[in-house]
Amino acid sequence: MSLALVQEVAPMFPNLVGAGLVVIGGGIGLGKIGGAAMEGIARQPEAAGKIQTAMIIVAALLEGLAFGALILGA
Amino acid sequence: MKIASKSISFLTLVLVLLTSFSVYGKDGAKKGDPVNTRTEINEYIQHHLKDSHDFHLFSTFDDNGVEHHWGFPLPVMLWGENGFTAFMSSEFHHDDDGTVVVEKGDSRFVKLHSRIYELNAGETAVQFDEEHHAVNASKPFDLSITKSVFGILLIGLLMLFWFSRLARQYKNKQVPTGFGRVLEPLVVYVRDEIAKPNIGESYRKFTGYLLTVFFFIWILNLVGLMPFGFNVTGQIAVTAALAVITLVIYVFSGNKHFWGHMLWMPGIPYVFRPLLGIIELIGTLVIKPFSLLVRLFANITAGHTVVMSLVAVGILMQESLSATGSTIVSLFLSLFIMLIEVLVAFLQAYIFTTLSALFIGMAVADDHHDEELHDELGEEIEDTEVIRKNFT
């Protein structure tokens, strides 16, 4: 890697790493939501509809956060 | 029969409108010119995501190797320093670098990266600084019918046609026919699954808005995925306008419990109340609409970028995979992402509507906290009326 390229990329580094961290956080969150919803549906299949709605709403809120950070960061 | 023939004539009109091409004879890039494929693809994707002043459908090369752009122009309406001006975007001859200067009265206009600039008085050509920003030009107030505005108007008219027809059929005590049968379950779904559970008793007042916003976003998302479609919900101005409408609705329909709980939260120490009030105020007035607008915008933009990048894989990997191989790979990948995008189109409309309903529901919810009874263990006691009813 040439020095010029490093100098060009280096100032963007904190933003990109921050955006990456937020995406990791979002991924963990989505995984937890999805996992909990699956468990809930497995325990009580008749409540699947309600659980799904709640899951999608929480996932959407989380996604909004992650996207917001991505847009501000990258 | 009458309705059927009417809808056929309407569809024909739309088709005629969409297919009335005009060709721009502007000398574009010559065939065989050395091009950087990566930058070209990048620019193409950027251009696709942006709003534009004309409908560009495709480009061809004629026998002399001159590029021709196919599409149709849209009206440009500007409020500049010398008042109102209107002309067709074809006068720019599909130029996007500020080389073609359009003179109208005393003002001169150039188009630069899908934006129209008005040259300062006395200037004849646009000049740039090092960062390629125009120095001697200012942006006039742009009221043009751009691609997005055209899309919104078209879909608005279509929705007016579909839903007024559906309403007319209900008034005549008919079962909906034709496309109304597709719309009816969706209307019932939005009312019963989104409006009722999230808003509560006063859902009727807001169902109209929720239905409008749901179908508006959903149809425009789908139109964005169509070939020759327009990317309207990927314009941040459009999603911002929708979010602001939701904000205005829930701010102005908020009852005293909503404002009371927001500004002077009961049940916590007095010291924290102003602090929490500030946080809640920012959350309600800024963060909620911001998350609404960013979610829709970012989802649609990301989706379009991914689809176009996967299509571009077919061009970029030609050398390593041969033309057939790269086409198969990019077709296979983009097909399935496209299917996911069809799901996302519905999901984003659903989420926008649900969250709007949720925010409105928070604003109009009655205060039940004082009416709930609790026993010594903190468990909720059933209403005495209910107990009596169940007992007898």
Chai-1 contact restraints between the chains, C-beta under 6 A:
chainA,res_idxA,chainB,res_idxB,connection_type,confidence,min_distance_angstrom,max_distance_angstrom,comment,restraint_id
A,A60,B,I351,contact,1.0,0.0,6.0,A-B,restraint_1
A,G64,B,S291,contact,1.0,0.0,6.0,A-B,restraint_2
A,G64,B,V294,contact,1.0,0.0,6.0,A-B,restraint_3
A,G64,B,R295,contact,1.0,0.0,6.0,A-B,restraint_4
A,F67,B,V294,contact,1.0,0.0,6.0,A-B,restraint_5
A,F67,B,A298,contact,1.0,0.0,6.0,A-B,restraint_6
A,G68,B,V294,contact,1.0,0.0,6.0,A-B,restraint_7
